[in-house]
């Protein structure tokens, strides 16, 4: 059982929580230099010594070995003295989180990849960090008498599994057993696959509830409870087609079916050259996505309610975008963003890690990507700021406005290329002010950024830009 040493300052426990939250949301990128102990120390404001110790404590690494839980005979005391069937050759094969139980399964597998000890240790630490951040130890079963037997016994030394059950809790023993099995995994990246880590990163915000993963299985990105009313046919919906390969890693938000259809509609508008007022067919869209007509119509009706589509004479149509619409949208975004930035400025530095990573994606897109990549990365940077504010209601409202911005961009065919340097400069200025705790400097930079954006977008709207209205609303 892991305990804090006597006399050790409580700052280490706090550091453990901070580092765990960073690693739990890192996904497969935990193997990159962005998540070295030195880099995490710089981004969180912790000392590198505290970060290194936190990583060891989260991974439950034993003294005397890098992954170290085995003795000279390939036996790990945390596995109840059971001989390991293939030391160094285990891989993770399955993870299920179904309240009140967590099950993690392993299997021996011939090592085929090159040895990557550091990568393997970081991935092991990230998986343990996800369990740490889930707070499953606090799960409580309302009716203890209705408890179901654990699917895999925690104490069963013959199973290459670790199981946590809130009906008969021993959280530290579960973590010890998991750490021991991880220490016996092959020192390769494939032992703990990147798609598992990415799934855990996306689920970290909801305590891992509902997480299901199997090695080699096609992962369903749309098991969100909020979408259950759209039916089982929605499981076929593809992953977000707007995420470029370089930008996928920093998005932690699982998009709903409705949002995914909104993305597909934006692509259809852009690729097919639709204009405002053109008719959109649910049948055609459903055929392209492999979805039933009822699911598509239900999602498109929601988009009408949100102002992202028009419905006229029984048909869904591409929405018209006027200069007044642009001013209205950006005024709302301006003022809500000011609230979020003021909240960000008083948050601890480690909360800004996703924002800093998102800024890196903006910079990379500006150098290597297309104008579309830059615009998408910039919107994601803004959303990461909203999420980092700690104001969940405001962040959700900001996200809704972002969906509308994306639709406007598609309808107006907005070209970001003339503004790439300014976008990068504005984003750097905003984050610098936030990290310095200077809320008003951040707000000033935000005002300037949106003032430039709304004028650029309004220049492409069908009617003239009302500068007086924007000035009045943006004060």
C-alpha positions as CSV (number, residue, x, y, z in Angstrom):
1,X,0.0,0.0,0.0
2,X,1.3,3.4,-0.9
3,X,1.5,5.9,1.8
4,X,3.0,9.3,2.3
5,X,6.2,9.1,4.3
6,X,6.1,10.5,7.8
7,X,7.0,14.1,7.9
8,X,6.8,14.5,4.1
9,X,5.1,17.8,3.3
10,X,1.6,17.7,2.0
11,X,2.8,19.5,-1.1
12,X,3.8,16.1,-2.5
13,X,0.2,14.9,-2.3
14,X,-0.9,18.0,-4.1
15,X,1.8,17.6,-6.7
16,X,0.6,14.0,-7.2
17,X,-2.9,15.2,-8.0
18,X,-1.7,17.9,-10.4
19,X,0.7,15.6,-12.3
20,X,-2.0,12.9,-12.4
21,X,-4.5,15.4,-13.9
22,X,-1.9,16.4,-16.6
23,X,-1.0,12.9,-17.5
24,X,-4.5,11.6,-17.4
25,X,-5.5,14.0,-20.2
26,X,-2.3,13.6,-22.3
27,X,-3.4,10.6,-24.4
28,X,-0.9,9.0,-26.7
29,X,1.2,12.2,-26.7
30,X,2.4,11.3,-23.2
31,X,5.4,9.7,-25.0
32,X,6.5,13.0,-26.6
33,X,8.9,15.6,-25.1
34,X,5.9,17.8,-24.2
35,X,5.3,15.4,-21.2
36,X,8.8,15.0,-19.9
37,X,9.2,15.7,-16.2
38,X,11.1,18.9,-17.1
39,X,8.4,20.1,-19.4
40,X,5.6,19.3,-16.9
41,X,7.5,21.1,-14.2
42,X,7.8,24.2,-16.5
43,X,4.1,24.1,-17.3
44,X,2.8,23.5,-13.8
45,X,5.2,25.6,-11.8
46,X,6.2,22.6,-9.7
47,X,9.8,21.6,-9.2
48,X,11.2,18.9,-11.4
49,X,12.0,16.9,-8.2
50,X,8.3,17.0,-7.2
51,X,7.2,16.0,-10.6
52,X,9.6,13.1,-10.9
53,X,8.6,11.8,-7.5
54,X,4.9,12.2,-8.4
55,X,5.4,10.1,-11.5
56,X,7.1,7.3,-9.5
57,X,4.3,7.4,-6.9
58,X,1.5,7.4,-9.4
59,X,3.2,4.5,-11.3
60,X,3.9,2.8,-7.9
61,X,7.4,2.0,-9.0
62,X,9.4,0.1,-6.5
63,X,12.9,1.0,-5.4
64,X,15.6,-0.9,-7.1
65,X,14.0,-1.2,-10.6
66,X,12.8,0.9,-13.4
67,X,9.4,-0.6,-13.6
68,X,10.3,-2.6,-10.7
69,X,7.9,-4.8,-8.9
70,X,9.5,-8.3,-9.5
71,X,12.2,-10.1,-7.6
72,X,14.9,-12.2,-9.2
73,X,12.5,-15.1,-9.9
74,X,10.0,-13.1,-11.9
75,X,7.6,-13.0,-9.0
76,X,5.8,-9.9,-7.8
77,X,4.6,-9.7,-4.2
78,X,1.7,-7.5,-5.3
79,X,0.5,-10.4,-7.5
80,X,0.2,-12.6,-4.4
81,X,3.5,-14.4,-5.2
82,X,2.2,-15.9,-8.5
83,X,4.9,-16.6,-11.1
84,X,4.7,-14.4,-14.1
85,X,4.1,-16.5,-17.2
86,X,6.1,-14.3,-19.6
87,X,8.1,-11.6,-17.8
88,X,8.2,-8.5,-19.9
89,X,5.8,-9.8,-22.5
90,X,2.4,-8.8,-21.2
91,X,0.2,-6.4,-23.0
92,X,-3.1,-4.7,-22.0
93,X,-6.0,-6.4,-23.8
94,X,-9.2,-4.9,-22.2
95,X,-10.5,-2.2,-20.0
96,X,-14.1,-1.9,-18.8
97,X,-15.4,0.8,-16.4
98,X,-19.0,-0.1,-15.5
99,X,-20.1,1.1,-12.1
100,X,-19.5,-0.3,-9.6
101,X,-16.6,-2.1,-11.2
102,X,-13.3,-1.5,-13.1
103,X,-11.7,-4.5,-14.9
104,X,-8.3,-4.3,-16.6
105,X,-7.1,-7.5,-18.4
106,X,-3.7,-8.5,-19.7
107,X,-2.3,-11.3,-21.8
108,X,1.1,-12.5,-22.8
109,X,2.2,-11.6,-26.3
110,X,5.4,-12.2,-28.2
111,X,7.5,-9.0,-28.3
112,X,7.7,-7.7,-31.9
113,X,8.6,-4.1,-31.5
114,X,11.9,-2.5,-30.5
115,X,12.5,-1.8,-26.8
116,X,11.3,1.6,-25.7
117,X,11.7,1.7,-21.9
118,X,11.0,5.4,-21.4
119,X,8.0,5.3,-23.6
120,X,6.6,2.3,-21.9
121,X,7.1,3.8,-18.4
122,X,5.4,7.1,-19.5
123,X,2.4,5.1,-20.9
124,X,2.2,3.0,-17.8
125,X,2.2,6.2,-15.6
126,X,-0.5,7.8,-17.8
127,X,-2.8,4.8,-17.4
128,X,-2.2,4.8,-13.6
129,X,-2.8,8.5,-13.6
130,X,-6.2,8.0,-15.3
131,X,-7.2,5.6,-12.5
132,X,-5.9,8.1,-9.9
133,X,-7.8,11.0,-11.4
134,X,-11.0,9.0,-11.7
135,X,-11.6,9.0,-7.9
136,X,-13.2,5.6,-8.2
137,X,-12.1,5.0,-4.6
138,X,-15.0,7.3,-3.6
139,X,-17.6,5.3,-5.4
140,X,-20.4,4.2,-3.1
141,X,-23.0,1.5,-3.6
142,X,-26.4,2.5,-2.3
143,X,-27.6,-1.0,-1.4
144,X,-24.7,-3.0,-0.2
145,X,-27.0,-6.1,0.1
146,X,-27.6,-6.0,-3.7
147,X,-23.9,-6.3,-4.4
148,X,-22.9,-8.5,-7.3
149,X,-19.8,-10.8,-7.1
150,X,-16.8,-9.3,-8.8
151,X,-16.4,-10.6,-12.3
152,X,-12.7,-11.2,-11.7
153,X,-11.5,-11.7,-8.1
154,X,-8.9,-9.1,-7.0
155,X,-7.0,-11.7,-5.1
156,X,-7.0,-14.4,-7.8
157,X,-3.3,-15.0,-8.7
158,X,-4.2,-17.1,-11.7
159,X,-5.8,-14.4,-13.6
160,X,-3.8,-11.8,-15.5
161,X,-6.4,-9.2,-14.5
162,X,-7.0,-6.5,-11.9
163,X,-10.5,-5.7,-10.7
164,X,-11.9,-3.0,-8.5
165,X,-15.4,-3.4,-7.1
166,X,-17.0,-0.8,-4.9
167,X,-19.0,-3.5,-3.2
168,X,-15.8,-4.9,-1.6
169,X,-13.4,-2.0,-1.9
170,X,-9.7,-2.2,-1.5
171,X,-8.5,0.6,-3.7
172,X,-4.8,0.4,-2.8
173,X,-4.7,-3.3,-3.4
174,X,-6.3,-2.8,-6.9
175,X,-3.7,-0.1,-7.7
176,X,-0.9,-2.3,-6.5
177,X,-2.1,-5.2,-8.6
178,X,-2.5,-3.0,-11.7
179,X,0.9,-1.5,-11.2
180,X,2.5,-4.9,-10.8
181,X,0.9,-6.2,-14.0
182,X,1.9,-3.0,-15.8
183,X,5.5,-3.5,-14.6
184,X,5.5,-6.9,-16.3
185,X,4.3,-5.5,-19.7
186,X,6.7,-5.5,-22.6
187,X,8.8,-2.3,-22.7
188,X,7.2,-1.2,-26.0
189,X,4.7,1.4,-27.0
190,X,2.3,-1.3,-28.2
191,X,1.9,-2.8,-24.8
192,X,-0.3,0.1,-23.8
193,X,-1.7,1.3,-27.2
194,X,-2.2,4.9,-28.0
195,X,-5.9,4.5,-28.8
196,X,-6.5,3.3,-25.2
197,X,-4.7,6.3,-23.8
198,X,-6.6,8.7,-26.1
199,X,-9.9,7.2,-25.0
200,X,-8.9,7.6,-21.3
201,X,-7.9,11.2,-22.0
202,X,-11.3,11.9,-23.5
203,X,-13.1,10.2,-20.6
204,X,-11.0,11.7,-17.8
205,X,-13.5,14.5,-17.3
206,X,-16.3,12.1,-16.5
207,X,-14.4,9.9,-14.1
208,X,-13.9,7.2,-16.8
209,X,-17.6,6.2,-16.5
210,X,-18.7,4.0,-19.4
211,X,-15.2,3.4,-20.8
212,X,-14.9,0.2,-22.8
213,X,-11.9,-0.8,-24.8
214,X,-10.6,-4.0,-26.3
215,X,-7.3,-4.5,-28.1
216,X,-7.9,-4.6,-31.9
217,X,-11.6,-3.7,-31.7
218,X,-13.0,-0.7,-33.6
219,X,-13.6,2.0,-31.0
220,X,-17.0,3.7,-31.0
221,X,-16.6,7.4,-30.4
222,X,-20.3,8.0,-29.9
223,X,-21.4,6.1,-26.8
224,X,-22.3,9.3,-25.0
225,X,-25.4,9.0,-22.9
226,X,-26.8,12.2,-24.2
227,X,-27.1,10.7,-27.6
228,X,-28.9,7.5,-26.7
229,X,-32.3,8.8,-27.8
230,X,-31.1,8.9,-31.4
231,X,-30.9,5.1,-31.5
232,X,-28.4,2.4,-32.1
233,X,-27.9,3.3,-35.7
234,X,-25.8,6.3,-34.6
235,X,-23.0,3.9,-33.6
236,X,-22.0,4.0,-37.3
237,X,-21.2,7.7,-37.2
238,X,-17.6,8.4,-38.2
239,X,-15.1,10.2,-36.1
240,X,-14.8,14.0,-36.4
241,X,-13.7,14.6,-40.0
242,X,-12.6,18.2,-39.3
243,X,-9.8,17.2,-37.0
244,X,-6.5,17.3,-38.9
245,X,-3.9,14.7,-37.8
246,X,-1.8,17.4,-36.1
247,X,-4.7,18.8,-34.1
248,X,-6.6,15.7,-33.0
249,X,-4.6,15.1,-29.8
250,X,-5.5,18.2,-27.9
251,X,-9.3,17.9,-28.2
252,X,-10.7,16.3,-25.0
253,X,-14.3,16.9,-25.7
254,X,-16.4,14.0,-27.1
255,X,-18.7,15.5,-29.7
256,X,-22.4,14.6,-29.7
257,X,-24.1,13.0,-32.7
258,X,-25.8,16.4,-33.5
259,X,-22.4,18.2,-33.5
260,X,-20.9,15.5,-35.7
261,X,-23.8,16.0,-38.2
262,X,-23.2,19.8,-38.0
263,X,-19.5,19.1,-39.0
264,X,-20.7,16.9,-41.9
265,X,-23.1,19.7,-43.0
266,X,-20.3,22.3,-42.9
267,X,-18.1,20.0,-45.1
268,X,-21.0,19.5,-47.4
269,X,-21.6,23.2,-47.7
270,X,-18.0,23.9,-48.3
271,X,-17.3,21.0,-50.7
272,X,-20.5,21.3,-52.8
273,X,-20.5,25.0,-53.1
274,X,-23.9,25.5,-51.5
275,X,-25.1,29.1,-51.1
276,X,-27.4,30.5,-48.5
277,X,-31.0,29.3,-49.1
278,X,-29.9,26.1,-50.9
279,X,-31.9,22.9,-49.9
280,X,-30.1,20.2,-47.8
281,X,-31.5,16.6,-48.0
282,X,-31.6,14.5,-44.9
283,X,-31.7,11.4,-47.1
284,X,-28.6,12.3,-49.0
285,X,-26.7,13.2,-45.8
286,X,-27.9,10.0,-44.1
287,X,-26.7,8.0,-47.0
288,X,-23.3,9.6,-46.9
289,X,-22.9,9.0,-43.2
290,X,-24.5,5.6,-43.1
291,X,-27.3,6.8,-40.8
292,X,-31.0,6.4,-40.9
293,X,-33.2,9.2,-42.1
294,X,-34.9,9.7,-38.7
295,X,-31.6,10.2,-36.8
296,X,-30.4,12.7,-39.4
297,X,-33.7,14.6,-39.3
298,X,-33.7,14.7,-35.5
299,X,-30.2,16.1,-35.5
300,X,-30.9,18.6,-38.2
301,X,-34.0,19.8,-36.3
302,X,-31.8,20.5,-33.3
303,X,-29.5,22.5,-35.6
304,X,-32.5,24.6,-36.7
305,X,-33.3,25.3,-33.1
306,X,-29.7,26.4,-32.5
307,X,-29.8,28.7,-35.6
308,X,-27.3,26.6,-37.5
309,X,-29.8,25.6,-40.2
310,X,-33.0,27.2,-41.6
311,X,-36.2,25.3,-42.1
312,X,-38.5,26.8,-44.8
313,X,-41.5,25.3,-46.6
314,X,-40.8,21.8,-45.3
315,X,-37.1,21.8,-46.3
316,X,-33.8,22.2,-44.4
317,X,-31.7,25.0,-46.0
318,X,-28.3,26.6,-45.7
319,X,-28.7,29.5,-43.4
320,X,-28.3,33.1,-44.6
321,X,-25.6,35.1,-42.8
322,X,-25.9,38.8,-42.7
323,X,-23.6,41.4,-41.3
324,X,-26.0,41.9,-38.4
325,X,-25.7,38.1,-37.6
326,X,-21.9,38.4,-37.5
327,X,-22.0,41.4,-35.2
328,X,-24.6,39.7,-32.9
329,X,-22.6,36.4,-32.7
330,X,-19.2,38.1,-32.1
331,X,-20.6,40.5,-29.5
332,X,-21.9,37.6,-27.5
333,X,-18.6,35.8,-27.9
334,X,-16.6,38.8,-27.0
335,X,-18.4,39.4,-23.6
336,X,-18.5,35.8,-22.7
337,X,-14.8,35.4,-23.5
338,X,-14.0,38.3,-21.2
339,X,-15.7,36.6,-18.3
340,X,-13.8,33.3,-19.1
341,X,-10.4,35.1,-19.4
342,X,-10.8,36.9,-16.1
343,X,-11.5,33.5,-14.5
344,X,-8.5,31.9,-16.3
345,X,-6.2,34.6,-14.9
346,X,-6.7,33.4,-11.4
347,X,-6.4,29.7,-12.1
348,X,-3.3,27.7,-11.1
349,X,-0.8,27.4,-13.8
350,X,-1.3,23.6,-14.3
351,X,-4.8,24.3,-15.5
352,X,-3.3,26.1,-18.5
353,X,-1.4,23.1,-19.8
354,X,-4.1,22.2,-22.4
355,X,-4.1,25.8,-23.5
356,X,-0.4,25.9,-24.0
357,X,-0.5,22.7,-26.0
358,X,-3.3,24.1,-28.1
359,X,-1.2,27.2,-28.8
360,X,1.5,24.9,-30.0
361,X,-1.0,23.4,-32.4
362,X,-1.9,26.9,-33.7
363,X,1.8,27.6,-34.3
364,X,2.4,24.3,-36.0
365,X,-0.6,24.8,-38.3
366,X,0.7,28.2,-39.2
367,X,4.0,26.8,-40.3
368,X,3.0,23.4,-41.8
369,X,-0.8,23.4,-42.3
370,X,-3.5,24.9,-44.4
371,X,-5.5,28.0,-43.7
372,X,-8.3,25.6,-42.6
373,X,-5.9,24.0,-40.1
374,X,-5.1,27.4,-38.7
375,X,-8.7,28.4,-38.2
376,X,-9.6,25.2,-36.6
377,X,-6.6,25.2,-34.3
378,X,-7.4,28.8,-33.3
379,X,-11.0,27.9,-32.4
380,X,-9.7,25.0,-30.4
381,X,-7.3,27.2,-28.6
382,X,-10.1,29.5,-27.6
383,X,-12.2,26.6,-26.4
384,X,-9.4,25.3,-24.3
385,X,-9.2,28.7,-22.6
386,X,-12.9,28.4,-21.9
387,X,-12.5,24.9,-20.4
388,X,-9.5,26.0,-18.3
389,X,-11.6,28.8,-16.7
390,X,-13.4,26.5,-14.3
391,X,-16.7,28.0,-15.3
392,X,-18.5,25.0,-16.7
393,X,-21.8,26.8,-17.6
394,X,-19.9,29.6,-19.4
395,X,-17.6,27.2,-21.2
396,X,-20.7,25.3,-22.6
397,X,-22.2,28.5,-23.8
398,X,-18.9,29.4,-25.4
399,X,-18.8,26.0,-27.2
400,X,-22.3,26.6,-28.6
401,X,-21.2,29.9,-30.0
402,X,-18.2,28.2,-31.5
403,X,-20.4,25.8,-33.4
404,X,-22.2,28.8,-34.9
405,X,-18.9,30.4,-35.8
406,X,-17.9,27.3,-37.7
407,X,-21.1,27.3,-39.7
408,X,-20.6,31.0,-40.6
409,X,-17.1,30.2,-41.7
410,X,-18.4,27.5,-44.0
411,X,-21.2,29.6,-45.5
412,X,-19.0,32.6,-46.0
413,X,-16.0,30.5,-47.2
414,X,-13.8,32.5,-44.9
415,X,-10.2,32.6,-45.9
416,X,-7.8,32.8,-42.9
417,X,-4.6,33.0,-45.0
418,X,-4.2,36.8,-44.8
419,X,-4.6,36.7,-41.0
420,X,-2.4,33.7,-40.0
421,X,0.4,35.8,-38.5
422,X,-2.0,38.0,-36.6
423,X,-3.9,34.9,-35.2
424,X,-0.7,33.4,-33.9
425,X,0.4,36.8,-32.4
426,X,-3.0,37.4,-30.8
427,X,-3.1,33.9,-29.2
428,X,0.4,34.3,-27.8
429,X,-0.4,37.6,-26.3
430,X,-3.6,36.3,-24.7
431,X,-1.9,33.3,-23.1
432,X,1.1,35.3,-21.9
433,X,-1.3,37.7,-20.1
434,X,-3.3,34.8,-18.6
435,X,-0.2,33.1,-17.3
436,X,1.0,36.4,-15.8
437,X,-2.3,36.7,-14.0
438,X,-3.0,40.0,-15.9
439,X,-6.7,39.6,-16.6
440,X,-7.2,43.1,-18.1
441,X,-4.3,42.7,-20.5
442,X,-5.8,39.4,-21.6
443,X,-9.2,41.1,-22.1
444,X,-7.6,43.9,-24.2
445,X,-5.9,41.3,-26.4
446,X,-9.1,39.4,-26.8
447,X,-11.0,42.6,-27.8
448,X,-8.5,43.3,-30.5
449,X,-8.5,39.8,-31.8
450,X,-12.3,39.7,-32.1
451,X,-12.5,43.2,-33.5
452,X,-10.2,42.1,-36.4
453,X,-12.1,38.8,-36.8
454,X,-15.6,40.4,-37.0
455,X,-14.5,43.0,-39.5
456,X,-12.8,40.4,-41.7
457,X,-15.9,38.1,-41.5
458,X,-18.4,40.9,-42.1
459,X,-16.5,42.0,-45.2
460,X,-17.7,38.7,-46.8
461,X,-21.3,39.0,-45.6
462,X,-24.1,39.8,-48.1
463,X,-24.8,43.2,-46.5
464,X,-22.6,46.0,-45.3
465,X,-20.9,45.8,-41.9
466,X,-22.6,48.1,-39.3
467,X,-19.6,49.5,-37.6
468,X,-21.7,51.6,-35.3
469,X,-23.7,48.6,-34.1
470,X,-20.4,46.6,-33.4
471,X,-18.9,49.6,-31.6
472,X,-22.0,49.9,-29.4
473,X,-22.3,46.2,-28.6
474,X,-18.6,45.6,-28.0
475,X,-18.1,48.4,-25.4
